[in-house]
Every structure is written in C-alpha cells, then in structure tokens.
Amino acid sequence: MNSKSPFKWRHYQSEIILRCVRWYLSYPLSYRQVTEMVNERGLDIHHSTVFRWVQEYSPEMDKRVRPYLKLTNDSWRVDETYILVKGKQKYLYRAVDSAGNTLDFLLTAKRDAKAAKRFLRKTLKAIHTSVPRVITVDKNPAYPKAINVLKAANKLPEVVKLRQIKYLNNIVEQDHRGIKRLVKPGMGFGSFNTARRTIRGYETLNMVRKGQVIGVPRGAIKERLVFIYQIFGVVA
C-alpha cells in the first residue's frame, strides 16, 4: 500500500471504503450484513470486496491512529482471552490501565511465558504507554516468569510490582467483551493472519471510541468520523 495514497487504483471512492471498514470494525456485523447495508444505498458491492478492504485497511488504521493516542497511566491490568481460528483456540493478550484505556494487544498461537513476554515487550514499546508502576494479572504462572525475564534483561525496572489478584483484573476481563462481541458474528476466523489483521482494526477503533485519541472525546461520534477521514487524507 502506498502510505501517501492508500486508495490509489481502487474502484470505489475512499469515503465508501472507509465507511464499510468502519462499520464492520465498529459494530457486530457480518461481511454480508455490511454489504446489504451498502447495497440498499444503491451500490453494488460484494461481501468479498468488503473483506479485502478490512484486511487491507485495518493494519493501516492501527498505524495511523497510534501517534494521536493519549498517554495511559502506570497501573497495568493484563489478561488473555481465546479467539477461534479455524475452529481452534488462539490467544489474544490484552492490557488496559486502571482507567480502562487500552494499552496494547497481541494475538498468539500459544498461552505460555514466551507469549506473555512478547506481549509485555510490545506493550512497553508502545508510544502511548507509561512505564508500569504495578502490573496486575490473574493466577496464570506464565506472567511471573515473563516479568522476571524482562527484569533480568533490564527491559522492565526492578521496582515494578507484580500483583496476582484475580478480582483486581475485572477491568480488563470486562473489556474483553467488546472485542468478543465483534468477533461473534463471524464465528471465528479462517486463518491466523486474517484474525491478526482484523483484530488490529477492532482494537484501534475501540480505542478511538473510548476517547483515547487527543481531541476526540468519548462518545463524540462526529469528531470520531472526522478524525478517521483526516488521518487517511480524505475530506469528510
């Protein structure tokens, strides 16, 4: 994709593409339902076309939104939930701060210390996250192992406190529901790469909806739309 002209050579206007992508990533709709909504407005678009748009523009949306995210606080809540890929469970690691703001996410094939370490390293590198003061997790034994490895490698300060208290993780467990609700209409994903790309779009628009973008308050629908158009260079 040409980052300066992301809609070059497309057969449909950029506004139509962004609308279809945004609808699919924001609401619990199937590709066929999005297609029906568009076709009712006089456009002849196939559901496979919407699928290709979502796969193409979800990662690009994630990349373009991140520079505008507000700084999160230093109290991390980390957990993982399962996602079905070709009928098998894969694991979506997610973290929020104590205010419920998304820190980061990572889809992995396994649920172990290595996967937990990869996720924590990714979260530490995110430009909108603060170095944690405390990391709250459940009783999964993989997290202490991962955190000890990161501390030994000087990737995480020694003073960071680990709390394995399940009830304190209710914030992130409740936050999983928003993503699971969006995944449900498709009844899982056909491939790991499809899941990874689509989830990037789900999580990105979820952060925008939460009010994590500078200048776009929570619940400000018009401002949200204008922001999405602007980061893609489209006149709203």
ROZAGU-782413 format. One line per 10 residues: number of its first residue (from 1); their letters; for each residue y, x, z of N, C-alpha, C. Coordinates in Angstrom, 1 decimal. Example, Ala and Ser with C-alpha at 12.3 -4.5 7.8 and 13.67 -1.06 7.14 Angstrom:
REM residues 2
1	as	-5.7:13.2:7.8:-4.5:12.3:7.8:-3.3:13.2:7.8 ~ -2.2:12.8:7.1:-1.1:13.7:7.1:0.0:12.9:7.9
This chain:
REM residues 236
1	mnskspfkwr	-1.2:0.8:0.0:0.0:0.0:0.0:1.2:0.9:0.0 ~ 2.2:0.5:-0.8:3.5:1.2:-0.8:4.3:0.7:0.3 ~ 4.6:1.5:1.3:5.2:1.1:2.6:6.6:0.6:2.3 ~ 7.3:1.0:1.2:8.6:0.6:0.9:8.6:-0.7:0.1 ~ 7.6:-0.9:-0.7:7.5:-2.2:-1.4:6.1:-2.8:-1.2 ~ 5.8:-3.3:0.0:4.5:-3.8:0.3:4.0:-5.0:-0.5 ~ 4.9:-5.6:-1.3:4.4:-6.8:-2.0:4.5:-6.5:-3.6 ~ 4.6:-5.3:-3.9:4.7:-4.9:-5.3:3.4:-5.3:-6.0 ~ 3.5:-5.9:-7.2:2.4:-6.3:-8.1:1.6:-7.5:-7.5 ~ 2.1:-8.2:-6.5:1.5:-9.4:-6.0:1.9:-10.6:-7.0
11	hyqseiilrc	0.9:-11.5:-7.1:1.2:-12.7:-8.0:2.0:-13.8:-7.3 ~ 2.1:-13.7:-6.0:2.9:-14.7:-5.3:4.1:-14.0:-4.6 ~ 5.1:-14.9:-4.3:6.3:-14.4:-3.6:5.9:-13.9:-2.2 ~ 6.7:-12.9:-1.7:6.4:-12.3:-0.4:6.5:-13.3:0.7 ~ 7.5:-14.3:0.6:7.6:-15.3:1.6:6.3:-16.2:1.8 ~ 5.7:-16.5:0.6:4.4:-17.2:0.7:3.3:-16.4:1.3 ~ 3.2:-15.2:1.0:2.2:-14.3:1.5:2.3:-14.2:3.0 ~ 3.6:-13.9:3.5:3.8:-13.7:4.9:3.6:-15.0:5.7 ~ 3.9:-16.1:5.1:3.7:-17.4:5.7:2.2:-17.7:5.9 ~ 1.4:-17.4:4.9:-0.1:-17.6:5.1:-0.7:-16.6:6.1
21	vrwylsypls	-0.3:-15.4:6.0:-0.8:-14.4:7.0:-0.3:-14.8:8.4 ~ 0.9:-15.2:8.6:1.4:-15.5:9.9:0.7:-16.8:10.5 ~ 0.5:-17.8:9.6:-0.2:-19.0:10.1:-1.6:-18.6:10.6 ~ -2.3:-17.9:9.8:-3.7:-17.5:10.1:-3.8:-16.7:11.4 ~ -2.9:-15.8:11.6:-2.9:-14.9:12.7:-2.3:-15.5:14.0 ~ -1.6:-16.6:13.8:-0.9:-17.2:15.0:-1.6:-18.4:15.6 ~ -2.4:-19.1:14.7:-3.0:-20.4:15.2:-4.5:-20.4:14.9 ~ -5.3:-21.2:15.6:-6.7:-21.2:15.5:-7.1:-22.0:14.2 ~ -6.9:-21.3:13.1:-7.2:-21.9:11.8:-8.2:-21.1:11.0 ~ -9.0:-21.7:10.2:-9.9:-21.0:9.3:-9.1:-20.7:8.0
31	yrqvtemvne	-9.7:-19.8:7.2:-9.0:-19.5:5.9:-8.9:-20.7:5.0 ~ -9.9:-21.6:5.0:-9.9:-22.8:4.2:-8.8:-23.7:4.7 ~ -8.6:-23.8:6.0:-7.6:-24.7:6.5:-6.2:-24.2:6.1 ~ -6.0:-22.9:6.2:-4.7:-22.4:5.7:-4.5:-22.7:4.3 ~ -5.5:-22.5:3.5:-5.5:-22.8:2.0:-5.1:-24.2:1.8 ~ -5.7:-25.2:2.5:-5.4:-26.6:2.3:-3.9:-26.9:2.7 ~ -3.4:-26.2:3.7:-2.0:-26.5:4.1:-1.1:-26.0:3.0 ~ -1.4:-24.9:2.4:-0.6:-24.3:1.3:-0.7:-25.2:0.0 ~ -2.0:-25.5:-0.3:-2.2:-26.3:-1.5:-1.5:-27.7:-1.4 ~ -1.4:-28.3:-0.2:-0.7:-29.5:-0.1:0.8:-29.4:-0.5
41	rgldihhstv	1.3:-28.2:-0.4:2.7:-27.9:-0.8:2.8:-27.5:-2.3 ~ 1.8:-27.8:-3.0:1.9:-27.6:-4.5:1.5:-26.2:-5.0 ~ 0.9:-25.4:-4.2:0.5:-24.0:-4.6:-1.0:-24.0:-4.7 ~ -1.5:-23.4:-5.8:-3.0:-23.3:-6.0:-3.4:-21.9:-5.5 ~ -3.9:-21.8:-4.3:-4.3:-20.5:-3.7:-5.7:-20.7:-3.2 ~ -6.6:-19.7:-3.4:-8.0:-19.8:-3.0:-8.1:-19.1:-1.6 ~ -9.0:-19.6:-0.8:-9.2:-19.1:0.6:-9.5:-17.6:0.6 ~ -10.2:-17.1:-0.4:-10.5:-15.6:-0.5:-9.2:-14.8:-0.7 ~ -8.2:-15.4:-1.3:-6.9:-14.7:-1.5:-6.2:-14.6:-0.2 ~ -6.2:-15.6:0.6:-5.6:-15.5:2.0:-6.4:-14.5:2.8
51	frwvqeyspe	-7.7:-14.5:2.7:-8.5:-13.4:3.4:-8.0:-12.0:3.0 ~ -7.9:-11.8:1.7:-7.4:-10.4:1.3:-6.0:-10.1:1.8 ~ -5.1:-11.1:1.9:-3.8:-10.9:2.4:-3.8:-10.5:3.9 ~ -4.7:-11.2:4.6:-4.8:-10.9:6.1:-5.3:-9.5:6.3 ~ -6.3:-9.1:5.5:-6.9:-7.8:5.6:-5.9:-6.7:5.2 ~ -5.0:-7.0:4.3:-4.1:-6.0:3.8:-2.9:-5.9:4.7 ~ -2.3:-7.0:5.2:-1.1:-7.0:5.9:-1.1:-7.0:7.4 ~ -2.3:-7.3:8.0:-2.4:-7.2:9.5:-2.2:-5.8:10.0 ~ -2.8:-4.8:9.5:-2.5:-3.4:9.9:-1.1:-3.0:9.7 ~ -0.6:-3.4:8.5:0.8:-3.1:8.2:1.8:-3.7:9.2
61	mdkrvrpylk	1.5:-5.0:9.6:2.3:-5.7:10.6:2.3:-5.0:11.9 ~ 1.1:-4.5:12.3:1.0:-3.8:13.6:1.8:-2.6:13.6 ~ 1.8:-1.8:12.5:2.5:-0.6:12.3:4.0:-0.8:12.4 ~ 4.5:-1.9:11.7:5.9:-2.1:11.6:6.5:-2.8:12.9 ~ 5.7:-3.5:13.7:6.2:-4.1:14.9:6.4:-3.1:16.0 ~ 5.5:-2.2:16.1:5.4:-1.3:17.3:6.7:-0.6:17.6 ~ 7.5:-0.1:16.7:8.7:0.6:17.1:9.8:-0.3:17.8 ~ 9.6:-1.6:17.7:10.5:-2.5:18.3:10.1:-3.1:19.6 ~ 8.9:-2.7:20.1:8.4:-3.2:21.4:9.1:-2.7:22.6 ~ 9.3:-3.6:23.6:9.9:-3.2:24.8:9.0:-2.3:25.7
71	ltndswrvde	9.5:-1.5:26.5:8.7:-0.6:27.4:8.0:-1.5:28.5 ~ 6.8:-1.3:28.6:6.0:-2.0:29.6:6.1:-1.3:31.0 ~ 5.6:-2.0:32.0:5.7:-1.4:33.4:4.4:-0.5:33.6 ~ 4.4:0.1:34.8:3.4:1.2:35.1:2.2:0.7:35.9 ~ 2.0:-0.7:36.0:0.8:-1.2:36.6:-0.1:-1.8:35.5 ~ -1.2:-1.1:35.2:-2.1:-1.4:34.2:-3.2:-2.3:34.6 ~ -3.6:-3.3:33.8:-4.8:-4.1:34.1:-5.7:-4.0:32.8 ~ -6.9:-3.4:33.0:-7.7:-3.1:31.9:-9.1:-3.8:32.0 ~ -9.5:-4.3:30.8:-10.8:-5.1:30.8:-11.3:-5.1:29.3 ~ -12.5:-5.6:29.2:-13.0:-5.7:27.8:-13.7:-7.1:27.7
81	tyilvkgkqk	-13.7:-7.6:26.5:-14.4:-8.8:26.2:-15.2:-8.6:24.9 ~ -16.2:-9.5:24.7:-17.0:-9.3:23.5:-16.5:-10.1:22.3 ~ -16.7:-9.6:21.1:-16.4:-10.2:19.8:-17.7:-10.2:19.0 ~ -18.0:-11.3:18.3:-19.2:-11.3:17.5:-18.9:-10.7:16.1 ~ -19.7:-9.7:15.7:-19.6:-9.1:14.4:-21.0:-9.1:13.7 ~ -21.1:-9.9:12.7:-22.4:-10.1:12.0:-23.5:-10.6:13.1 ~ -23.0:-11.4:14.0:-23.9:-12.0:15.0:-24.2:-11.2:16.1 ~ -23.7:-9.9:16.2:-23.9:-9.0:17.3:-22.6:-8.8:18.1 ~ -22.8:-8.6:19.4:-21.7:-8.3:20.3:-21.1:-6.9:20.1 ~ -19.8:-6.9:19.8:-19.0:-5.7:19.8:-17.9:-5.9:20.9
91	ylyravdsag	-17.2:-4.9:21.3:-16.4:-4.9:22.5:-14.9:-4.7:22.2 ~ -14.1:-5.6:22.6:-12.7:-5.5:22.4:-12.0:-5.1:23.8 ~ -11.6:-3.8:23.9:-10.9:-3.3:25.1:-9.5:-3.7:25.0 ~ -8.9:-4.3:26.1:-7.6:-4.7:26.1:-6.9:-4.4:27.4 ~ -5.6:-4.2:27.4:-4.9:-3.9:28.6:-3.5:-4.6:28.6 ~ -3.2:-5.1:29.8:-1.8:-5.7:29.9:-1.2:-5.1:31.2 ~ 0.1:-5.2:31.3:0.8:-4.7:32.6:0.8:-5.9:33.5 ~ 1.4:-5.7:34.7:1.3:-6.7:35.8:2.1:-8.0:35.4 ~ 3.0:-7.8:34.3:3.8:-9.0:33.9:3.1:-9.7:32.7 ~ 1.9:-9.2:32.3:1.1:-9.9:31.3:1.5:-9.4:29.9
101	ntldflltak	2.3:-8.3:29.8:2.6:-7.8:28.5:1.5:-6.9:27.9 ~ 1.2:-7.0:26.7:0.1:-6.3:26.1:0.4:-4.8:26.0 ~ -0.5:-4.0:26.5:-0.3:-2.5:26.4:-0.9:-2.0:25.1 ~ -2.2:-2.3:24.9:-2.9:-1.9:23.7:-4.3:-2.6:23.6 ~ -5.0:-2.3:22.5:-6.3:-2.9:22.3:-7.1:-2.0:21.4 ~ -8.4:-2.1:21.5:-9.3:-1.3:20.7:-10.7:-1.9:20.6 ~ -11.2:-2.1:19.3:-12.5:-2.7:19.1:-13.5:-1.5:19.0 ~ -14.6:-1.6:19.8:-15.6:-0.6:19.8:-17.0:-1.2:19.6 ~ -17.9:-0.3:19.1:-19.3:-0.8:18.9:-20.0:-0.8:20.3 ~ -19.6:0.1:21.2:-20.4:0.2:22.4:-19.5:-0.1:23.6
111	rdakaakrfl	-20.1:-0.3:24.8:-19.3:-0.6:26.0:-19.8:0.5:27.0 ~ -19.1:1.7:27.0:-19.6:2.8:27.8:-18.4:3.7:28.2 ~ -18.6:4.8:28.8:-17.5:5.6:29.3:-16.7:6.2:28.1 ~ -17.5:6.6:27.1:-16.8:7.2:25.9:-15.9:6.2:25.2 ~ -16.3:4.9:25.1:-15.4:3.9:24.5:-14.2:3.7:25.4 ~ -14.4:3.6:26.7:-13.3:3.4:27.7:-12.3:4.5:27.6 ~ -12.8:5.8:27.5:-11.9:6.9:27.4:-11.1:6.9:26.1 ~ -11.7:6.5:25.0:-11.0:6.4:23.7:-9.9:5.3:23.9 ~ -10.2:4.2:24.5:-9.2:3.2:24.6:-8.0:3.6:25.5 ~ -8.3:4.2:26.7:-7.3:4.7:27.6:-6.4:5.7:26.9
121	rktlkaihts	-7.0:6.7:26.1:-6.2:7.7:25.4:-5.3:7.0:24.4 ~ -5.8:6.0:23.7:-5.0:5.3:22.7:-3.8:4.6:23.4 ~ -4.1:4.0:24.5:-3.0:3.3:25.3:-2.0:4.2:25.8 ~ -2.4:5.4:26.3:-1.4:6.4:26.8:-0.5:6.9:25.7 ~ -1.0:6.9:24.4:-0.2:7.4:23.3:0.7:6.4:22.7 ~ 0.5:5.1:23.1:1.4:4.1:22.5:2.9:4.3:22.9 ~ 3.8:4.1:22.0:5.2:4.4:22.3:5.9:3.5:23.2 ~ 5.3:2.3:23.5:5.9:1.3:24.3:5.3:1.2:25.7 ~ 4.3:2.1:26.0:3.7:2.1:27.4:4.2:3.2:28.3 ~ 4.3:2.8:29.6:4.7:3.8:30.6:3.4:4.5:31.1
131	vprvitvdkn	3.6:5.7:31.6:2.5:6.4:32.3:2.1:5.6:33.5 ~ 0.8:5.2:33.7:0.5:4.3:34.7:0.6:4.9:36.1 ~ 1.0:4.1:37.0:1.0:4.4:38.5:-0.3:4.0:39.1 ~ -0.8:2.9:38.6:-2.1:2.3:39.0:-2.8:1.7:37.9 ~ -4.1:1.8:37.8:-5.0:1.2:36.8:-6.0:0.3:37.5 ~ -5.9:-1.0:37.2:-6.8:-1.9:37.9:-7.9:-2.3:36.9 ~ -9.1:-2.2:37.3:-10.3:-2.5:36.5:-11.3:-3.4:37.3 ~ -12.4:-3.8:36.6:-13.4:-4.5:37.3:-14.5:-3.5:37.8 ~ -15.7:-3.9:38.1:-16.7:-3.0:38.6:-17.5:-2.3:37.6 ~ -17.0:-2.3:36.3:-17.7:-1.5:35.3:-17.7:0.0:35.6
141	paypkainvl	-18.8:0.6:35.8:-18.8:2.0:36.2:-18.3:3.0:35.1 ~ -18.1:2.5:33.9:-17.6:3.4:32.8:-16.1:3.8:33.1 ~ -15.3:2.9:33.7:-13.9:3.3:33.9:-13.7:4.5:34.8 ~ -14.3:4.6:36.0:-14.1:5.8:36.8:-14.5:7.0:36.1 ~ -15.5:7.0:35.3:-16.0:8.2:34.6:-14.9:8.6:33.5 ~ -14.4:7.6:32.8:-13.4:7.9:31.8:-12.1:8.4:32.4 ~ -11.7:7.8:33.5:-10.5:8.2:34.1:-10.6:9.6:34.7 ~ -11.7:10.0:35.2:-12.0:11.3:35.8:-11.9:12.4:34.7 ~ -12.5:12.0:33.5:-12.5:12.9:32.4:-11.0:13.2:31.9 ~ -10.3:12.1:31.8:-8.9:12.2:31.4:-8.0:13.0:32.4
151	kaanklpevv	-8.3:12.8:33.6:-7.5:13.6:34.6:-7.9:15.1:34.5 ~ -9.2:15.4:34.3:-9.6:16.8:34.2:-9.0:17.5:33.0 ~ -8.8:16.7:32.0:-8.2:17.2:30.7:-6.7:17.2:30.7 ~ -6.1:16.8:31.9:-4.6:16.7:32.0:-4.0:15.7:31.1 ~ -4.8:14.7:30.7:-4.2:13.6:29.9:-3.7:12.4:30.7 ~ -4.1:12.5:32.0:-3.7:11.5:33.0:-3.4:12.2:34.3 ~ -2.2:11.9:34.9:-1.8:12.5:36.1:-2.8:12.2:37.2 ~ -3.0:13.2:38.1:-3.9:13.1:39.2:-3.5:12.0:40.2 ~ -2.2:11.7:40.3:-1.7:10.8:41.2:-2.0:9.3:40.9 ~ -2.5:9.1:39.6:-2.7:7.7:39.2:-3.9:7.1:40.0
161	klrqikylnn	-3.6:6.0:40.5:-4.6:5.3:41.4:-5.5:4.4:40.6 ~ -6.8:4.4:40.9:-7.7:3.5:40.3:-8.1:2.4:41.3 ~ -8.0:1.2:40.9:-8.4:0.1:41.7:-9.5:-0.7:41.0 ~ -10.7:-0.8:41.6:-11.7:-1.6:41.1:-11.9:-2.9:41.9 ~ -10.9:-3.8:41.6:-10.8:-5.1:42.3:-10.8:-6.2:41.3 ~ -11.9:-6.9:41.2:-12.0:-7.9:40.1:-10.9:-9.0:40.1 ~ -10.6:-9.5:41.2:-9.6:-10.6:41.2:-8.2:-10.2:40.8 ~ -7.9:-8.9:41.0:-6.6:-8.5:40.5:-6.5:-8.4:39.0 ~ -7.7:-8.5:38.3:-7.7:-8.4:36.9:-7.7:-9.8:36.2 ~ -7.3:-10.8:37.0:-7.3:-12.1:36.4:-6.3:-12.2:35.3
171	iveqdhrgik	-5.2:-11.4:35.4:-4.1:-11.5:34.4:-4.7:-11.1:33.0 ~ -5.4:-10.0:32.9:-5.9:-9.6:31.6:-7.1:-10.5:31.2 ~ -7.9:-11.0:32.1:-9.0:-11.9:31.8:-8.5:-13.2:31.2 ~ -7.4:-13.7:31.8:-6.8:-14.9:31.2:-6.2:-14.6:29.9 ~ -5.7:-13.4:29.7:-5.0:-13.1:28.4:-6.0:-13.0:27.3 ~ -7.3:-12.7:27.6:-8.3:-12.7:26.6:-8.4:-14.0:25.8 ~ -8.1:-15.1:26.6:-8.4:-16.4:26.0:-7.6:-16.6:24.7 ~ -6.3:-16.1:24.7:-5.5:-16.3:23.5:-6.2:-15.7:22.3 ~ -6.8:-14.5:22.4:-7.4:-13.9:21.2:-8.7:-14.6:20.9 ~ -9.5:-15.0:21.9:-10.8:-15.6:21.7:-10.5:-17.0:21.0
181	rlvkpgmgfg	-9.5:-17.6:21.3:-9.1:-18.9:20.7:-8.9:-18.8:19.2 ~ -8.3:-17.7:18.8:-8.0:-17.4:17.4:-9.3:-17.0:16.6 ~ -10.2:-16.3:17.3:-11.4:-15.9:16.7:-12.4:-17.0:16.5 ~ -12.4:-18.0:17.3:-13.4:-19.1:17.3:-13.5:-19.8:16.0 ~ -12.5:-20.2:15.3:-12.7:-21.0:14.0:-13.5:-20.2:13.0 ~ -13.5:-18.9:13.0:-14.3:-18.1:12.1:-15.7:-17.8:12.5 ~ -16.0:-18.2:13.8:-17.3:-18.0:14.4:-17.8:-16.5:14.2 ~ -16.9:-15.6:14.5:-17.2:-14.2:14.4:-16.8:-13.6:13.1 ~ -17.1:-12.3:12.9:-16.6:-11.6:11.7:-17.8:-11.1:10.9 ~ -17.6:-10.9:9.6:-18.7:-10.4:8.7:-18.9:-8.9:8.7
191	sfntarrtir	-17.9:-8.2:9.2:-18.0:-6.7:9.2:-17.1:-6.2:10.3 ~ -17.4:-5.0:10.7:-16.7:-4.3:11.8:-15.2:-4.1:11.3 ~ -15.1:-3.6:10.1:-13.8:-3.3:9.5:-12.9:-4.6:9.4 ~ -13.6:-5.7:9.0:-12.8:-6.9:8.9:-12.3:-7.4:10.3 ~ -13.2:-7.2:11.3:-12.8:-7.6:12.6:-11.7:-6.7:13.1 ~ -11.8:-5.4:12.9:-10.8:-4.5:13.4:-9.4:-4.8:12.8 ~ -9.4:-5.0:11.5:-8.1:-5.3:10.8:-7.5:-6.6:11.2 ~ -8.3:-7.7:11.3:-7.8:-9.0:11.7:-7.3:-9.0:13.1 ~ -8.0:-8.3:14.0:-7.6:-8.3:15.4:-6.3:-7.6:15.6 ~ -6.0:-6.6:14.8:-4.7:-5.9:14.8:-3.6:-7.0:14.6
201	gyetlnmvrk	-3.8:-7.9:13.6:-2.8:-8.9:13.4:-2.7:-9.9:14.5 ~ -3.9:-10.4:15.0:-3.9:-11.3:16.2:-3.0:-10.7:17.3 ~ -3.4:-9.5:17.7:-2.7:-8.9:18.8:-1.2:-8.6:18.6 ~ -0.9:-8.2:17.4:0.5:-7.9:17.1:1.4:-9.2:17.2 ~ 1.0:-10.3:16.6:1.7:-11.5:16.6:1.7:-12.1:18.0 ~ 0.7:-11.8:18.8:0.6:-12.3:20.2:1.7:-11.5:21.0 ~ 1.9:-10.3:20.7:2.9:-9.5:21.4:4.3:-10.1:21.1 ~ 4.5:-10.4:19.8:5.8:-11.0:19.4:6.0:-12.3:20.1 ~ 5.0:-13.1:20.1:5.1:-14.4:20.8:5.4:-14.3:22.3 ~ 4.8:-13.3:22.9:5.1:-13.1:24.4:6.5:-12.7:24.7
211	gqvigvprga	7.3:-12.3:23.7:8.6:-11.8:23.9:8.7:-10.3:24.1 ~ 7.7:-9.6:23.6:7.7:-8.1:23.9:8.6:-7.4:22.9 ~ 9.1:-8.1:21.9:10.0:-7.4:20.9:11.4:-7.5:21.3 ~ 12.1:-6.4:21.2:13.5:-6.3:21.5:14.3:-7.3:20.7 ~ 15.1:-8.2:21.3:15.9:-9.2:20.6:15.2:-10.4:20.2 ~ 13.9:-10.6:20.6:13.1:-11.8:20.2:12.5:-12.3:21.5 ~ 13.2:-13.2:22.2:12.7:-13.8:23.5:11.5:-14.6:23.3 ~ 10.7:-14.7:24.4:9.5:-15.6:24.4:9.9:-17.0:24.0 ~ 9.1:-17.6:23.1:9.4:-18.9:22.7:10.5:-19.1:21.6 ~ 11.1:-18.0:21.2:12.2:-18.1:20.2:11.6:-18.1:18.8
221	ikerlvfiyq	11.2:-19.3:18.3:10.4:-19.3:17.1:11.3:-18.8:15.9 ~ 12.5:-19.3:15.8:13.3:-18.9:14.6:13.6:-17.4:14.6 ~ 13.9:-16.8:15.8:14.1:-15.4:15.9:12.8:-14.6:15.5 ~ 11.7:-15.2:15.9:10.4:-14.6:15.6:10.2:-14.5:14.1 ~ 10.5:-15.6:13.4:10.3:-15.6:11.9:11.2:-14.7:11.2 ~ 12.5:-14.6:11.7:13.5:-13.7:11.1:13.0:-12.3:11.3 ~ 12.5:-12.0:12.4:12.1:-10.6:12.7:11.0:-10.2:11.8 ~ 10.0:-11.0:11.6:8.8:-10.7:10.7:9.3:-10.5:9.3 ~ 10.2:-11.3:8.8:10.7:-11.2:7.5:11.5:-9.8:7.4 ~ 12.3:-9.5:8.4:13.1:-8.4:8.3:12.3:-7.1:8.3
231	ifgvva	11.3:-7.0:9.1:10.5:-5.7:9.1:9.8:-5.5:7.8 ~ 9.6:-6.5:7.0:9.0:-6.4:5.7:10.0:-6.4:4.6 ~ 11.3:-6.4:5.0:12.3:-6.3:4.0:12.5:-7.6:3.1 ~ 12.2:-8.7:3.7:12.2:-10.0:3.0:13.4:-10.8:3.6 ~ 14.2:-11.4:2.7:15.3:-12.3:3.1:14.7:-13.6:3.6 ~ 15.0:-13.9:4.8:14.5:-15.2:5.4:15.2:-16.4:4.8
